[in-house]
Amino acid sequence: MTDDQQQNETLGARGDDSSTSASKDPSQWVTGDEPMTGAQRSYLDTLAREAGEKISADITKAEASENIDRLQEKTGRGQ
């Protein structure tokens, strides 16, 4: 990728074209069985405290993502 392409690359909202979003089930992720990331750990810790839950710190990326989704709904932090 050239410098110009990197500068023009964006993440996030792309107007109202939601049909292009590639959302995979976390259990189907290639790296889903790796340990959760530091960002996932931090956010999951915050959500779990707000929800009054305890979650094992020894979980995978996919498990962390599933717990984050669930706790966002429980705490009202989801969309």
DRENTORKOL-3810 file (N, C-alpha, C; in nm, 4 decimals):
REM DRENTORKOL-3810
@n.u->0.0845; n.v->-0.1172; n.w->0.0000; ca.u->0.0000; ca.v->0.0000; ca.w->0.0000; c.u->0.0893; c.v->0.1238; c.w->0.0000
@n.u->0.0574; n.v->0.2184; n.w->-0.0849; ca.u->0.1372; ca.v->0.3402; ca.w->-0.0939; c.u->0.0984; c.v->0.4364; c.w->0.0173
@n.u->0.1810; n.v->0.5381; n.w->0.0386; ca.u->0.1514; ca.v->0.6397; ca.w->0.1395; c.u->0.0193; c.v->0.7098; c.w->0.1096
@n.u->-0.0083; n.v->0.7377; n.w->-0.0191; ca.u->-0.1335; ca.v->0.8030; ca.w->-0.0560; c.u->-0.2527; c.v->0.7158; c.w->-0.0213
@n.u->-0.2426; n.v->0.5850; n.w->-0.0454; ca.u->-0.3520; ca.v->0.4945; ca.w->-0.0137; c.u->-0.3742; c.v->0.4879; c.w->0.1370
@n.u->-0.2662; n.v->0.4871; n.w->0.2149; ca.u->-0.2786; ca.v->0.4825; ca.w->0.3602; c.u->-0.3457; c.v->0.6089; c.w->0.4122
@n.u->-0.3136; n.v->0.7241; n.w->0.3547; ca.u->-0.3729; ca.v->0.8498; ca.w->0.3997; c.u->-0.5208; c.v->0.8555; c.w->0.3654
@n.u->-0.5640; n.v->0.7912; n.w->0.2577; ca.u->-0.7029; ca.v->0.7936; ca.w->0.2158; c.u->-0.7865; c.v->0.6827; c.w->0.2776
@n.u->-0.7242; n.v->0.5853; n.w->0.3400; ca.u->-0.7963; ca.v->0.4743; ca.w->0.4009; c.u->-0.8703; c.v->0.5239; c.w->0.5242
@n.u->-0.9949; n.v->0.4818; n.w->0.5395; ca.u->-1.0723; ca.v->0.5211; ca.w->0.6564; c.u->-1.1339; c.v->0.3982; c.w->0.7213
@n.u->-1.1640; n.v->0.4108; n.w->0.8470; ca.u->-1.2345; ca.v->0.3081; ca.w->0.9229; c.u->-1.3614; c.v->0.3705; c.w->0.9757
@n.u->-1.4625; n.v->0.2905; n.w->0.9968; ca.u->-1.5853; ca.v->0.3424; ca.w->1.0562; c.u->-1.6932; c.v->0.3686; c.w->0.9539
@n.u->-1.7728; n.v->0.4719; n.w->0.9792; ca.u->-1.8919; ca.v->0.5014; ca.w->0.8992; c.u->-1.8593; c.v->0.5200; c.w->0.7529
@n.u->-1.9428; n.v->0.4591; n.w->0.6715; ca.u->-1.9289; ca.v->0.4726; ca.w->0.5264; c.u->-2.0634; c.v->0.5106; c.w->0.4673
@n.u->-2.1266; n.v->0.6113; n.w->0.5256; ca.u->-2.2572; ca.v->0.6526; ca.w->0.4769; c.u->-2.3640; c.v->0.5524; c.w->0.5157
@n.u->-2.4652; n.v->0.5368; n.w->0.4302; ca.u->-2.5741; ca.v->0.4468; ca.w->0.4644; c.u->-2.5612; c.v->0.3118; c.w->0.3957
@n.u->-2.4447; n.v->0.2792; n.w->0.3428; ca.u->-2.4246; ca.v->0.1533; ca.w->0.2733; c.u->-2.3855; c.v->0.0440; c.w->0.3722
@n.u->-2.4825; n.v->-0.0021; n.w->0.4491; ca.u->-2.4541; ca.v->-0.1043; ca.w->0.5500; c.u->-2.4397; c.v->-0.2429; c.w->0.4892
@n.u->-2.4733; n.v->-0.2594; n.w->0.3629; ca.u->-2.4657; ca.v->-0.3913; ca.w->0.3010; c.u->-2.3228; c.v->-0.4384; c.w->0.2807
@n.u->-2.2252; n.v->-0.3485; n.w->0.2920; ca.u->-2.0868; ca.v->-0.3882; ca.w->0.2712; c.u->-2.0177; c.v->-0.4287; c.w->0.4004
@n.u->-2.0843; n.v->-0.4167; n.w->0.5137; ca.u->-2.0184; ca.v->-0.4525; ca.w->0.6392; c.u->-2.0039; c.v->-0.6034; c.w->0.6465
@n.u->-1.8834; n.v->-0.6470; n.w->0.6763; ca.u->-1.8546; ca.v->-0.7897; ca.w->0.6851; c.u->-1.8500; c.v->-0.8275; c.w->0.8316
@n.u->-1.9618; n.v->-0.8696; n.w->0.8850; ca.u->-1.9692; ca.v->-0.9053; ca.w->1.0257; c.u->-1.9698; c.v->-1.0566; c.w->1.0381
@n.u->-1.8646; n.v->-1.1094; n.w->1.0991; ca.u->-1.8526; ca.v->-1.2537; ca.w->1.1184; c.u->-1.8833; c.v->-1.2889; c.w->1.2625
@n.u->-1.9387; n.v->-1.4044; n.w->1.2800; ca.u->-1.9586; ca.v->-1.4586; ca.w->1.4127; c.u->-1.8201; c.v->-1.4769; c.w->1.4749
@n.u->-1.7995; n.v->-1.4271; n.w->1.5988; ca.u->-1.6669; ca.v->-1.4401; ca.w->1.6609; c.u->-1.6125; c.v->-1.5823; c.w->1.6633
@n.u->-1.6995; n.v->-1.6813; n.w->1.6699; ca.u->-1.6506; ca.v->-1.8193; ca.w->1.6722; c.u->-1.5890; c.v->-1.8606; c.w->1.5386
@n.u->-1.6133; n.v->-1.7824; n.w->1.4331; ca.u->-1.5587; ca.v->-1.8120; ca.w->1.3010; c.u->-1.4308; c.v->-1.7327; c.w->1.2712
@n.u->-1.3867; n.v->-1.6480; n.w->1.3630; ca.u->-1.2659; ca.v->-1.5687; ca.w->1.3425; c.u->-1.1446; c.v->-1.6602; c.w->1.3324
@n.u->-1.0531; n.v->-1.6281; n.w->1.2433; ca.u->-0.9295; ca.v->-1.7047; ca.w->1.2298; c.u->-0.8469; c.v->-1.6939; c.w->1.3582
@n.u->-0.8463; n.v->-1.5761; n.w->1.4193; ca.u->-0.7675; ca.v->-1.5540; ca.w->1.5414; c.u->-0.8532; c.v->-1.5589; c.w->1.6670
@n.u->-0.9747; n.v->-1.6089; n.w->1.6548; ca.u->-1.0672; ca.v->-1.6101; ca.w->1.7678; c.u->-1.0216; c.v->-1.6904; c.w->1.8869
@n.u->-0.9326; n.v->-1.7873; n.w->1.8636; ca.u->-0.8868; ca.v->-1.8702; ca.w->1.9754; c.u->-0.7628; c.v->-1.8145; c.w->2.0438
@n.u->-0.7143; n.v->-1.6991; n.w->1.9977; ca.u->-0.6007; ca.v->-1.6336; ca.w->2.0640; c.u->-0.6497; c.v->-1.5622; c.w->2.1889
@n.u->-0.5590; n.v->-1.5345; n.w->2.2827; ca.u->-0.6000; ca.v->-1.4609; ca.w->2.4031; c.u->-0.6574; c.v->-1.3243; c.w->2.3669
@n.u->-0.7513; n.v->-1.2762; n.w->2.4482; ca.u->-0.8114; ca.v->-1.1456; ca.w->2.4211; c.u->-0.7040; c.v->-1.0376; c.w->2.4189
@n.u->-0.7340; n.v->-0.9304; n.w->2.3488; ca.u->-0.6399; ca.v->-0.8196; ca.w->2.3385; c.u->-0.6444; c.v->-0.7346; c.w->2.4650
@n.u->-0.5470; n.v->-0.6487; n.w->2.4795; ca.u->-0.5438; ca.v->-0.5573; ca.w->2.5937; c.u->-0.6634; c.v->-0.4641; c.w->2.5945
@n.u->-0.7024; n.v->-0.4175; n.w->2.4769; ca.u->-0.8185; ca.v->-0.3283; ca.w->2.4669; c.u->-0.9464; c.v->-0.4012; c.w->2.5073
@n.u->-0.9606; n.v->-0.5256; n.w->2.4603; ca.u->-1.0783; ca.v->-0.6042; ca.w->2.4992; c.u->-1.0800; c.v->-0.6248; c.w->2.6502
@n.u->-0.9656; n.v->-0.6574; n.w->2.7067; ca.u->-0.9564; ca.v->-0.6827; ca.w->2.8508; c.u->-0.9990; c.v->-0.5602; c.w->2.9311
@n.u->-0.9486; n.v->-0.4444; n.w->2.8909; ca.u->-0.9806; ca.v->-0.3206; ca.w->2.9617; c.u->-1.1294; c.v->-0.2881; c.w->2.9534
@n.u->-1.1854; n.v->-0.2945; n.w->2.8323; ca.u->-1.3257; ca.v->-0.2612; ca.w->2.8139; c.u->-1.4155; c.v->-0.3636; c.w->2.8818
@n.u->-1.3790; n.v->-0.4903; n.w->2.8731; ca.u->-1.4571; ca.v->-0.5956; ca.w->2.9369; c.u->-1.4551; c.v->-0.5797; c.w->3.0890
@n.u->-1.3430; n.v->-0.5385; n.w->3.1438; ca.u->-1.3331; ca.v->-0.5134; ca.w->3.2872; c.u->-1.4303; c.v->-0.4025; c.w->3.3280
@n.u->-1.4329; n.v->-0.2954; n.w->3.2505; ca.u->-1.5233; ca.v->-0.1840; ca.w->3.2782; c.u->-1.6688; c.v->-0.2289; c.w->3.2707
@n.u->-1.7036; n.v->-0.2985; n.w->3.1636; ca.u->-1.8414; ca.v->-0.3438; ca.w->3.1463; c.u->-1.8829; c.v->-0.4413; c.w->3.2559
@n.u->-1.7952; n.v->-0.5360; n.w->3.2887; ca.u->-1.8274; ca.v->-0.6352; ca.w->3.3912; c.u->-1.8505; c.v->-0.5685; c.w->3.5261
@n.u->-1.7671; n.v->-0.4697; n.w->3.5593; ca.u->-1.7869; ca.v->-0.3980; ca.w->3.6866; c.u->-1.9212; c.v->-0.3256; c.w->3.6869
@n.u->-1.9534; n.v->-0.2595; n.w->3.5762; ca.u->-2.0810; ca.v->-0.1886; ca.w->3.5675; c.u->-2.1997; c.v->-0.2830; c.w->3.5775
@n.u->-2.1845; n.v->-0.4035; n.w->3.5235; ca.u->-2.2927; ca.v->-0.5020; ca.w->3.5244; c.u->-2.2945; c.v->-0.5846; c.w->3.6517
@n.u->-2.1932; n.v->-0.5688; n.w->3.7373; ca.u->-2.1862; ca.v->-0.6472; ca.w->3.8602; c.u->-2.1531; c.v->-0.7929; c.w->3.8360
@n.u->-2.0757; n.v->-0.8187; n.w->3.7312; ca.u->-2.0393; ca.v->-0.9566; ca.w->3.6966; c.u->-1.8894; c.v->-0.9773; c.w->3.7092
@n.u->-1.8521; n.v->-1.1032; n.w->3.7249; ca.u->-1.7120; ca.v->-1.1426; ca.w->3.7220; c.u->-1.6921; c.v->-1.2325; c.w->3.6020
@n.u->-1.5885; n.v->-1.2039; n.w->3.5243; ca.u->-1.5578; ca.v->-1.2826; ca.w->3.4050; c.u->-1.4121; c.v->-1.3243; c.w->3.4137
@n.u->-1.3845; n.v->-1.4480; n.w->3.3794; ca.u->-1.2478; ca.v->-1.4982; ca.w->3.3810; c.u->-1.1585; c.v->-1.4121; c.w->3.2921
@n.u->-1.0380; n.v->-1.3865; n.w->3.3375; ca.u->-0.9426; ca.v->-1.3090; ca.w->3.2576; c.u->-0.8716; c.v->-1.3977; c.w->3.1568
@n.u->-0.8972; n.v->-1.5268; n.w->3.1616; ca.u->-0.8313; ca.v->-1.6230; ca.w->3.0738; c.u->-0.9280; c.v->-1.6689; c.w->2.9649
@n.u->-0.9696; n.v->-1.5742; n.w->2.8792; ca.u->-1.0625; ca.v->-1.6079; ca.w->2.7726; c.u->-1.0042; c.v->-1.5668; c.w->2.6372
@n.u->-1.0657; n.v->-1.6153; n.w->2.5313; ca.u->-1.0165; ca.v->-1.5882; ca.w->2.3957; c.u->-1.0738; c.v->-1.4575; c.w->2.3413
@n.u->-1.0197; n.v->-1.4152; n.w->2.2279; ca.u->-1.0714; ca.v->-1.2959; ca.w->2.1602; c.u->-1.2194; c.v->-1.3119; c.w->2.1290
@n.u->-1.2563; n.v->-1.4293; n.w->2.0784; ca.u->-1.3959; ca.v->-1.4531; ca.w->2.0416; c.u->-1.4863; c.v->-1.4494; c.w->2.1649
@n.u->-1.4435; n.v->-1.5119; n.w->2.2729; ca.u->-1.5227; ca.v->-1.5113; ca.w->2.3960; c.u->-1.5346; c.v->-1.3700; c.w->2.4521
@n.u->-1.4259; n.v->-1.2943; n.w->2.4447; ca.u->-1.4291; ca.v->-1.1563; ca.w->2.4924; c.u->-1.5288; c.v->-1.0743; c.w->2.4110
@n.u->-1.5268; n.v->-1.0913; n.w->2.2802; ca.u->-1.6185; ca.v->-1.0182; ca.w->2.1937; c.u->-1.7639; c.v->-1.0519; c.w->2.2263
@n.u->-1.7919; n.v->-1.1791; n.w->2.2463; ca.u->-1.9284; ca.v->-1.2209; ca.w->2.2797; c.u->-1.9728; c.v->-1.1626; c.w->2.4131
@n.u->-1.8821; n.v->-1.1627; n.w->2.5116; ca.u->-1.9146; ca.v->-1.1050; ca.w->2.6421; c.u->-1.9330; c.v->-0.9542; c.w->2.6328
@n.u->-1.8517; n.v->-0.8880; n.w->2.5530; ca.u->-1.8651; ca.v->-0.7437; ca.w->2.5348; c.u->-2.0018; c.v->-0.7114; c.w->2.4757
@n.u->-2.0407; n.v->-0.7832; n.w->2.3716; ca.u->-2.1717; ca.v->-0.7603; ca.w->2.3101; c.u->-2.2843; c.v->-0.7787; c.w->2.4121
@n.u->-2.2757; n.v->-0.8866; n.w->2.4876; ca.u->-2.3799; ca.v->-0.9167; ca.w->2.5871; c.u->-2.3860; c.v->-0.8095; c.w->2.6952
@n.u->-2.2693; n.v->-0.7692; n.w->2.7446; ca.u->-2.2657; ca.v->-0.6717; ca.w->2.8531; c.u->-2.3001; c.v->-0.5303; c.w->2.8061
@n.u->-2.2723; n.v->-0.4998; n.w->2.6802; ca.u->-2.3132; ca.v->-0.3698; ca.w->2.6274; c.u->-2.4656; c.v->-0.3586; c.w->2.6311
@n.u->-2.5330; n.v->-0.4652; n.w->2.5944; ca.u->-2.6790; ca.v->-0.4633; ca.w->2.6004; c.u->-2.7267; c.v->-0.4532; c.w->2.7444
@n.u->-2.6644; n.v->-0.5289; n.w->2.8320; ca.u->-2.7059; ca.v->-0.5313; ca.w->2.9732; c.u->-2.6864; c.v->-0.3955; c.w->3.0393
@n.u->-2.5765; n.v->-0.3265; n.w->3.0062; ca.u->-2.5449; ca.v->-0.1994; ca.w->3.0699; c.u->-2.5993; c.v->-0.0780; c.w->2.9945
@n.u->-2.6542; n.v->-0.1015; n.w->2.8776; ca.u->-2.7046; ca.v->0.0099; ca.w->2.7981; c.u->-2.5985; c.v->0.0823; c.w->2.7191
@n.u->-2.4784; n.v->0.0253; n.w->2.7113; ca.u->-2.3709; ca.v->0.0892; ca.w->2.6361; c.u->-2.3713; c.v->0.0509; c.w->2.4883
@n.u->-2.4551; n.v->-0.0453; n.w->2.4515; ca.u->-2.4642; ca.v->-0.0851; ca.w->2.3113; c.u->-2.5300; c.v->0.0233; c.w->2.2284
@n.u->-2.5381; n.v->0.0010; n.w->2.0990; ca.u->-2.5985; ca.v->0.0995; ca.w->2.0087; c.u->-2.7319; c.v->0.1326; c.w->2.0586
END
